[in-house]
């Protein structure tokens, strides 16, 4: 199948103040030090790779009091130029939501909805051609799904996450192109697996080893798929489907429970 890359616009935040001083997911261990210069170099490599592929990267100013701001995907969901703000589940990240809204207000966005219910942006929302997939179970409230559907006017499909290692949807599922996805079935409840099989019968299925490498925390432009380099089992299946995998090393940021997608919020026009 012939694949074509589509130019994208992303919002990212450098890990200038990244550290792990608390634990709000199973990946975070405050006893393991972070190599900050290495984290910044890995982040810059990701940013530069996007730009080399023809994408626009906007930058959110980091806040010294908010070490997890590097995981910019969590700050909002943008579809059709409309912005659904985030409302974080944990107080350690609460103030990030307003930092993101300030950026949108200062950059010409006017159709902005401040949420009533807990959602963590593209952490738990994934946009396909026909649906918005929405995770629940560890962070985002099921009530946020109706809120998103009413705001965007798109069908929102709720999916239950059952493994705490995959605490956000973007750790267990990735949109590749249109309505084509890849996912790790064991991260979902039996009923949610059934929904995914019905809606996406041709999905790429990841195994436990690649999922545990956060291989599904990936970003695709329709041709290039940027993903953690340790997820080697996904490379050939992606190539077989006509994609060009681009392995990335974000090992320092993995200490905070995030990788390529967590660092990348898409600004959909």
VOBA-328693 format. One record per residue (C-alpha): x negated, y, z; residue number from 1; residue in one letter. Coordinates in Angstrom, 3 decimals, padded with zeros to 6 digits. Example, Ala and Ser with C-alpha at 12.3 -4.5 7.8 and 13.67 -1.06 7.14 Angstrom:
2
<xx=-012.300 yy=-004.500 zz=007.800 nr=1 rest=a>
<xx=-013.670 yy=-001.060 zz=007.140 nr=2 rest=s>
***
This chain:
269
<xx=000.000 yy=000.000 zz=000.000 nr=1 rest=x>
<xx=-001.283 yy=003.457 zz=-000.863 nr=2 rest=x>
<xx=-001.546 yy=005.705 zz=002.182 nr=3 rest=x>
<xx=-001.849 yy=009.481 zz=002.234 nr=4 rest=x>
<xx=-003.000 yy=011.700 zz=005.073 nr=5 rest=x>
<xx=-000.733 yy=014.592 zz=005.980 nr=6 rest=x>
<xx=-002.352 yy=017.750 zz=007.412 nr=7 rest=x>
<xx=-001.430 yy=018.104 zz=011.054 nr=8 rest=x>
<xx=-001.664 yy=020.778 zz=013.718 nr=9 rest=x>
<xx=-002.716 yy=019.761 zz=017.199 nr=10 rest=x>
<xx=-003.014 yy=021.381 zz=020.620 nr=11 rest=x>
<xx=-005.925 yy=020.265 zz=022.786 nr=12 rest=x>
<xx=-007.495 yy=021.394 zz=026.054 nr=13 rest=x>
<xx=-011.229 yy=020.967 zz=026.753 nr=14 rest=x>
<xx=-012.144 yy=018.955 zz=029.873 nr=15 rest=x>
<xx=-014.137 yy=021.821 zz=031.368 nr=16 rest=x>
<xx=-012.832 yy=020.982 zz=034.860 nr=17 rest=x>
<xx=-012.047 yy=017.292 zz=034.425 nr=18 rest=x>
<xx=-012.573 yy=015.090 zz=037.470 nr=19 rest=x>
<xx=-010.795 yy=012.270 zz=039.252 nr=20 rest=x>
<xx=-010.011 yy=013.370 zz=042.800 nr=21 rest=x>
<xx=-006.633 yy=011.643 zz=043.192 nr=22 rest=x>
<xx=-004.930 yy=008.576 zz=041.781 nr=23 rest=x>
<xx=-001.547 yy=008.758 zz=040.044 nr=24 rest=x>
<xx=-002.029 yy=005.798 zz=037.695 nr=25 rest=x>
<xx=-003.888 yy=002.458 zz=037.969 nr=26 rest=x>
<xx=-006.796 yy=003.689 zz=035.837 nr=27 rest=x>
<xx=-007.776 yy=006.477 zz=038.235 nr=28 rest=x>
<xx=-010.383 yy=005.694 zz=040.899 nr=29 rest=x>
<xx=-011.649 yy=008.738 zz=042.819 nr=30 rest=x>
<xx=-014.709 yy=006.766 zz=043.951 nr=31 rest=x>
<xx=-016.039 yy=006.625 zz=040.371 nr=32 rest=x>
<xx=-017.833 yy=009.844 zz=039.410 nr=33 rest=x>
<xx=-017.158 yy=011.549 zz=036.094 nr=34 rest=x>
<xx=-020.029 yy=012.577 zz=033.841 nr=35 rest=x>
<xx=-018.609 yy=015.971 zz=032.893 nr=36 rest=x>
<xx=-021.102 yy=016.839 zz=030.108 nr=37 rest=x>
<xx=-020.427 yy=013.451 zz=028.522 nr=38 rest=x>
<xx=-016.653 yy=013.901 zz=028.835 nr=39 rest=x>
<xx=-016.924 yy=017.276 zz=027.122 nr=40 rest=x>
<xx=-019.128 yy=015.862 zz=024.343 nr=41 rest=x>
<xx=-016.669 yy=013.017 zz=023.714 nr=42 rest=x>
<xx=-013.755 yy=015.466 zz=023.622 nr=43 rest=x>
<xx=-015.620 yy=017.741 zz=021.213 nr=44 rest=x>
<xx=-016.314 yy=014.771 zz=018.965 nr=45 rest=x>
<xx=-012.583 yy=014.052 zz=018.802 nr=46 rest=x>
<xx=-011.729 yy=017.693 zz=018.115 nr=47 rest=x>
<xx=-014.382 yy=017.944 zz=015.414 nr=48 rest=x>
<xx=-013.229 yy=014.713 zz=013.803 nr=49 rest=x>
<xx=-009.693 yy=016.091 zz=013.469 nr=50 rest=x>
<xx=-011.057 yy=019.220 zz=011.833 nr=51 rest=x>
<xx=-013.258 yy=017.230 zz=009.477 nr=52 rest=x>
<xx=-010.135 yy=015.373 zz=008.337 nr=53 rest=x>
<xx=-008.437 yy=018.664 zz=007.460 nr=54 rest=x>
<xx=-006.308 yy=019.165 zz=010.547 nr=55 rest=x>
<xx=-005.863 yy=022.356 zz=012.571 nr=56 rest=x>
<xx=-006.756 yy=022.195 zz=016.255 nr=57 rest=x>
<xx=-005.469 yy=024.887 zz=018.597 nr=58 rest=x>
<xx=-007.021 yy=025.197 zz=022.052 nr=59 rest=x>
<xx=-005.331 yy=025.600 zz=025.416 nr=60 rest=x>
<xx=-007.390 yy=027.396 zz=028.061 nr=61 rest=x>
<xx=-008.278 yy=024.998 zz=030.914 nr=62 rest=x>
<xx=-007.458 yy=025.859 zz=034.519 nr=63 rest=x>
<xx=-010.045 yy=025.027 zz=037.232 nr=64 rest=x>
<xx=-007.242 yy=023.946 zz=039.568 nr=65 rest=x>
<xx=-005.769 yy=021.470 zz=037.063 nr=66 rest=x>
<xx=-008.317 yy=018.747 zz=036.202 nr=67 rest=x>
<xx=-005.853 yy=016.707 zz=034.105 nr=68 rest=x>
<xx=-005.083 yy=019.489 zz=031.619 nr=69 rest=x>
<xx=-007.335 yy=017.711 zz=029.129 nr=70 rest=x>
<xx=-004.432 yy=015.306 zz=028.634 nr=71 rest=x>
<xx=-002.584 yy=017.901 zz=026.592 nr=72 rest=x>
<xx=-000.078 yy=015.455 zz=025.097 nr=73 rest=x>
<xx=001.806 yy=015.515 zz=028.390 nr=74 rest=x>
<xx=002.579 yy=019.238 zz=028.330 nr=75 rest=x>
<xx=005.485 yy=019.380 zz=025.846 nr=76 rest=x>
<xx=007.221 yy=017.756 zz=022.889 nr=77 rest=x>
<xx=007.382 yy=019.796 zz=019.679 nr=78 rest=x>
<xx=009.749 yy=018.734 zz=016.871 nr=79 rest=x>
<xx=010.887 yy=020.920 zz=013.975 nr=80 rest=x>
<xx=009.117 yy=023.856 zz=015.589 nr=81 rest=x>
<xx=011.280 yy=023.525 zz=018.719 nr=82 rest=x>
<xx=009.617 yy=023.035 zz=022.093 nr=83 rest=x>
<xx=010.866 yy=020.826 zz=024.913 nr=84 rest=x>
<xx=008.739 yy=021.688 zz=027.913 nr=85 rest=x>
<xx=007.452 yy=019.153 zz=030.404 nr=86 rest=x>
<xx=008.406 yy=018.615 zz=034.003 nr=87 rest=x>
<xx=005.779 yy=016.516 zz=035.726 nr=88 rest=x>
<xx=006.526 yy=013.696 zz=038.131 nr=89 rest=x>
<xx=003.572 yy=014.369 zz=040.452 nr=90 rest=x>
<xx=002.852 yy=017.659 zz=042.235 nr=91 rest=x>
<xx=-000.826 yy=017.463 zz=041.269 nr=92 rest=x>
<xx=000.150 yy=018.221 zz=037.663 nr=93 rest=x>
<xx=003.265 yy=020.385 zz=038.123 nr=94 rest=x>
<xx=001.601 yy=023.698 zz=037.223 nr=95 rest=x>
<xx=000.433 yy=022.344 zz=033.855 nr=96 rest=x>
<xx=003.940 yy=022.700 zz=032.467 nr=97 rest=x>
<xx=003.944 yy=026.485 zz=032.845 nr=98 rest=x>
<xx=000.467 yy=026.756 zz=031.304 nr=99 rest=x>
<xx=001.791 yy=025.027 zz=028.206 nr=100 rest=x>
<xx=004.926 yy=027.164 zz=028.054 nr=101 rest=x>
<xx=002.789 yy=030.291 zz=028.347 nr=102 rest=x>
<xx=000.759 yy=029.123 zz=025.347 nr=103 rest=x>
<xx=003.867 yy=028.528 zz=023.249 nr=104 rest=x>
<xx=005.389 yy=031.884 zz=024.191 nr=105 rest=x>
<xx=002.132 yy=033.600 zz=023.299 nr=106 rest=x>
<xx=001.853 yy=031.855 zz=019.942 nr=107 rest=x>
<xx=005.135 yy=032.747 zz=018.306 nr=108 rest=x>
<xx=007.420 yy=029.957 zz=019.493 nr=109 rest=x>
<xx=010.869 yy=031.197 zz=020.420 nr=110 rest=x>
<xx=013.037 yy=028.059 zz=020.549 nr=111 rest=x>
<xx=011.839 yy=026.716 zz=023.889 nr=112 rest=x>
<xx=013.792 yy=024.588 zz=026.354 nr=113 rest=x>
<xx=012.664 yy=024.366 zz=029.971 nr=114 rest=x>
<xx=013.780 yy=020.905 zz=031.108 nr=115 rest=x>
<xx=016.072 yy=020.029 zz=033.971 nr=116 rest=x>
<xx=014.793 yy=016.457 zz=034.223 nr=117 rest=x>
<xx=011.356 yy=014.929 zz=034.590 nr=118 rest=x>
<xx=009.568 yy=014.216 zz=031.329 nr=119 rest=x>
<xx=005.868 yy=014.207 zz=030.517 nr=120 rest=x>
<xx=005.950 yy=015.350 zz=026.926 nr=121 rest=x>
<xx=004.383 yy=013.113 zz=024.336 nr=122 rest=x>
<xx=003.268 yy=010.821 zz=027.102 nr=123 rest=x>
<xx=006.753 yy=009.308 zz=027.043 nr=124 rest=x>
<xx=008.179 yy=010.614 zz=023.750 nr=125 rest=x>
<xx=007.057 yy=009.296 zz=020.349 nr=126 rest=x>
<xx=008.479 yy=010.697 zz=017.116 nr=127 rest=x>
<xx=009.134 yy=008.455 zz=014.117 nr=128 rest=x>
<xx=010.855 yy=009.429 zz=010.890 nr=129 rest=x>
<xx=014.336 yy=008.582 zz=012.155 nr=130 rest=x>
<xx=014.045 yy=008.334 zz=015.936 nr=131 rest=x>
<xx=012.532 yy=009.742 zz=019.070 nr=132 rest=x>
<xx=011.363 yy=006.813 zz=021.181 nr=133 rest=x>
<xx=011.431 yy=007.540 zz=024.898 nr=134 rest=x>
<xx=009.702 yy=005.645 zz=027.699 nr=135 rest=x>
<xx=011.009 yy=005.328 zz=031.236 nr=136 rest=x>
<xx=010.154 yy=003.372 zz=034.334 nr=137 rest=x>
<xx=007.119 yy=005.061 zz=035.890 nr=138 rest=x>
<xx=007.098 yy=008.788 zz=035.094 nr=139 rest=x>
<xx=009.912 yy=010.175 zz=032.949 nr=140 rest=x>
<xx=013.524 yy=010.194 zz=034.089 nr=141 rest=x>
<xx=016.135 yy=008.415 zz=031.940 nr=142 rest=x>
<xx=018.132 yy=011.652 zz=032.177 nr=143 rest=x>
<xx=015.444 yy=013.369 zz=030.109 nr=144 rest=x>
<xx=016.408 yy=011.197 zz=027.143 nr=145 rest=x>
<xx=019.875 yy=012.721 zz=026.855 nr=146 rest=x>
<xx=018.358 yy=016.149 zz=027.376 nr=147 rest=x>
<xx=015.950 yy=015.614 zz=024.478 nr=148 rest=x>
<xx=018.690 yy=014.237 zz=022.217 nr=149 rest=x>
<xx=020.910 yy=017.231 zz=022.846 nr=150 rest=x>
<xx=018.074 yy=019.686 zz=022.254 nr=151 rest=x>
<xx=016.584 yy=018.143 zz=019.117 nr=152 rest=x>
<xx=019.728 yy=016.579 zz=017.620 nr=153 rest=x>
<xx=017.846 yy=013.369 zz=016.867 nr=154 rest=x>
<xx=018.627 yy=009.846 zz=018.096 nr=155 rest=x>
<xx=016.650 yy=009.072 zz=021.243 nr=156 rest=x>
<xx=015.946 yy=005.391 zz=021.925 nr=157 rest=x>
<xx=015.187 yy=004.559 zz=025.553 nr=158 rest=x>
<xx=012.540 yy=001.915 zz=026.265 nr=159 rest=x>
<xx=011.758 yy=000.457 zz=029.689 nr=160 rest=x>
<xx=008.105 yy=000.158 zz=030.684 nr=161 rest=x>
<xx=007.412 yy=-002.626 zz=033.194 nr=162 rest=x>
<xx=003.607 yy=-002.850 zz=033.568 nr=163 rest=x>
<xx=002.085 yy=-000.045 zz=035.684 nr=164 rest=x>
<xx=-001.104 yy=-000.076 zz=033.578 nr=165 rest=x>
<xx=001.073 yy=001.240 zz=030.744 nr=166 rest=x>
<xx=002.675 yy=004.005 zz=032.751 nr=167 rest=x>
<xx=003.436 yy=006.185 zz=029.703 nr=168 rest=x>
<xx=004.873 yy=005.152 zz=026.359 nr=169 rest=x>
<xx=001.772 yy=006.446 zz=024.567 nr=170 rest=x>
<xx=-000.352 yy=003.817 zz=026.308 nr=171 rest=x>
<xx=001.765 yy=000.984 zz=024.885 nr=172 rest=x>
<xx=003.033 yy=002.232 zz=021.521 nr=173 rest=x>
<xx=001.780 yy=004.393 zz=018.683 nr=174 rest=x>
<xx=003.466 yy=005.798 zz=015.573 nr=175 rest=x>
<xx=001.446 yy=005.039 zz=012.452 nr=176 rest=x>
<xx=003.528 yy=006.510 zz=009.631 nr=177 rest=x>
<xx=007.229 yy=007.220 zz=009.127 nr=178 rest=x>
<xx=009.039 yy=004.459 zz=011.019 nr=179 rest=x>
<xx=005.947 yy=002.242 zz=011.172 nr=180 rest=x>
<xx=004.559 yy=001.632 zz=014.651 nr=181 rest=x>
<xx=002.202 yy=-000.581 zz=016.600 nr=182 rest=x>
<xx=002.888 yy=-001.687 zz=020.166 nr=183 rest=x>
<xx=002.136 yy=-004.140 zz=022.968 nr=184 rest=x>
<xx=005.308 yy=-006.160 zz=023.707 nr=185 rest=x>
<xx=004.376 yy=-007.199 zz=027.257 nr=186 rest=x>
<xx=004.418 yy=-003.573 zz=028.385 nr=187 rest=x>
<xx=008.201 yy=-003.498 zz=027.831 nr=188 rest=x>
<xx=011.241 yy=-005.142 zz=029.398 nr=189 rest=x>
<xx=012.796 yy=-008.056 zz=027.492 nr=190 rest=x>
<xx=015.693 yy=-005.909 zz=026.323 nr=191 rest=x>
<xx=013.389 yy=-003.156 zz=025.110 nr=192 rest=x>
<xx=011.304 yy=-005.714 zz=023.227 nr=193 rest=x>
<xx=014.494 yy=-006.791 zz=021.492 nr=194 rest=x>
<xx=015.268 yy=-003.206 zz=020.513 nr=195 rest=x>
<xx=011.771 yy=-002.748 zz=019.109 nr=196 rest=x>
<xx=011.984 yy=-005.977 zz=017.118 nr=197 rest=x>
<xx=015.321 yy=-004.927 zz=015.664 nr=198 rest=x>
<xx=014.310 yy=-001.369 zz=014.765 nr=199 rest=x>
<xx=010.735 yy=-002.120 zz=013.698 nr=200 rest=x>
<xx=010.565 yy=-005.725 zz=012.426 nr=201 rest=x>
<xx=007.305 yy=-005.066 zz=010.573 nr=202 rest=x>
<xx=005.467 yy=-003.410 zz=013.464 nr=203 rest=x>
<xx=001.819 yy=-004.182 zz=014.120 nr=204 rest=x>
<xx=001.677 yy=-006.187 zz=017.358 nr=205 rest=x>
<xx=-001.289 yy=-005.603 zz=019.657 nr=206 rest=x>
<xx=-002.652 yy=-008.248 zz=021.990 nr=207 rest=x>
<xx=-003.484 yy=-007.822 zz=025.651 nr=208 rest=x>
<xx=-007.180 yy=-007.195 zz=025.103 nr=209 rest=x>
<xx=-006.643 yy=-004.258 zz=022.755 nr=210 rest=x>
<xx=-003.843 yy=-002.867 zz=024.891 nr=211 rest=x>
<xx=-006.102 yy=-003.005 zz=027.963 nr=212 rest=x>
<xx=-008.673 yy=-000.956 zz=026.037 nr=213 rest=x>
<xx=-005.913 yy=001.656 zz=025.597 nr=214 rest=x>
<xx=-006.078 yy=000.893 zz=021.891 nr=215 rest=x>
<xx=-002.489 yy=002.011 zz=021.437 nr=216 rest=x>
<xx=-003.317 yy=005.477 zz=022.732 nr=217 rest=x>
<xx=-003.997 yy=006.431 zz=019.133 nr=218 rest=x>
<xx=-003.250 yy=009.241 zz=016.669 nr=219 rest=x>
<xx=-002.426 yy=008.697 zz=012.991 nr=220 rest=x>
<xx=-002.130 yy=011.235 zz=010.187 nr=221 rest=x>
<xx=-000.555 yy=008.660 zz=007.888 nr=222 rest=x>
<xx=-003.914 yy=007.351 zz=006.688 nr=223 rest=x>
<xx=-006.570 yy=007.780 zz=009.358 nr=224 rest=x>
<xx=-005.896 yy=006.164 zz=012.736 nr=225 rest=x>
<xx=-008.106 yy=007.525 zz=015.509 nr=226 rest=x>
<xx=-008.224 yy=005.027 zz=018.374 nr=227 rest=x>
<xx=-010.488 yy=003.920 zz=021.242 nr=228 rest=x>
<xx=-013.551 yy=002.138 zz=019.905 nr=229 rest=x>
<xx=-013.163 yy=-000.809 zz=022.279 nr=230 rest=x>
<xx=-009.904 yy=-001.858 zz=020.588 nr=231 rest=x>
<xx=-011.767 yy=-003.841 zz=017.952 nr=232 rest=x>
<xx=-008.939 yy=-006.309 zz=017.363 nr=233 rest=x>
<xx=-006.792 yy=-003.571 zz=015.807 nr=234 rest=x>
<xx=-009.294 yy=-002.552 zz=013.137 nr=235 rest=x>
<xx=-008.722 yy=-005.281 zz=010.560 nr=236 rest=x>
<xx=-004.915 yy=-005.375 zz=010.963 nr=237 rest=x>
<xx=-004.863 yy=-001.622 zz=010.364 nr=238 rest=x>
<xx=-007.073 yy=-001.950 zz=007.288 nr=239 rest=x>
<xx=-004.861 yy=-004.753 zz=006.000 nr=240 rest=x>
<xx=-001.968 yy=-002.286 zz=006.057 nr=241 rest=x>
<xx=-003.899 yy=000.347 zz=004.139 nr=242 rest=x>
<xx=-004.922 yy=002.529 zz=007.079 nr=243 rest=x>
<xx=-008.436 yy=003.739 zz=007.791 nr=244 rest=x>
<xx=-009.227 yy=003.193 zz=011.481 nr=245 rest=x>
<xx=-011.557 yy=005.738 zz=013.070 nr=246 rest=x>
<xx=-012.983 yy=004.357 zz=016.336 nr=247 rest=x>
<xx=-013.690 yy=007.001 zz=018.988 nr=248 rest=x>
<xx=-015.569 yy=006.857 zz=022.278 nr=249 rest=x>
<xx=-013.634 yy=008.610 zz=025.039 nr=250 rest=x>
<xx=-014.893 yy=006.389 zz=027.838 nr=251 rest=x>
<xx=-015.263 yy=009.181 zz=030.390 nr=252 rest=x>
<xx=-011.701 yy=010.365 zz=029.856 nr=253 rest=x>
<xx=-010.473 yy=006.799 zz=030.258 nr=254 rest=x>
<xx=-011.387 yy=007.209 zz=033.935 nr=255 rest=x>
<xx=-008.335 yy=009.475 zz=034.135 nr=256 rest=x>
<xx=-006.104 yy=006.982 zz=032.335 nr=257 rest=x>
<xx=-006.137 yy=008.630 zz=028.915 nr=258 rest=x>
<xx=-007.746 yy=008.442 zz=025.511 nr=259 rest=x>
<xx=-007.174 yy=009.786 zz=021.992 nr=260 rest=x>
<xx=-003.429 yy=010.410 zz=022.108 nr=261 rest=x>
<xx=-003.385 yy=011.673 zz=025.673 nr=262 rest=x>
<xx=-005.766 yy=014.424 zz=024.582 nr=263 rest=x>
<xx=-003.694 yy=015.373 zz=021.544 nr=264 rest=x>
<xx=-000.336 yy=017.135 zz=021.417 nr=265 rest=x>
<xx=001.117 yy=017.378 zz=017.913 nr=266 rest=x>
<xx=002.694 yy=020.703 zz=016.902 nr=267 rest=x>
<xx=005.299 yy=019.521 zz=014.401 nr=268 rest=x>
<xx=006.537 yy=022.360 zz=012.167 nr=269 rest=x>
***
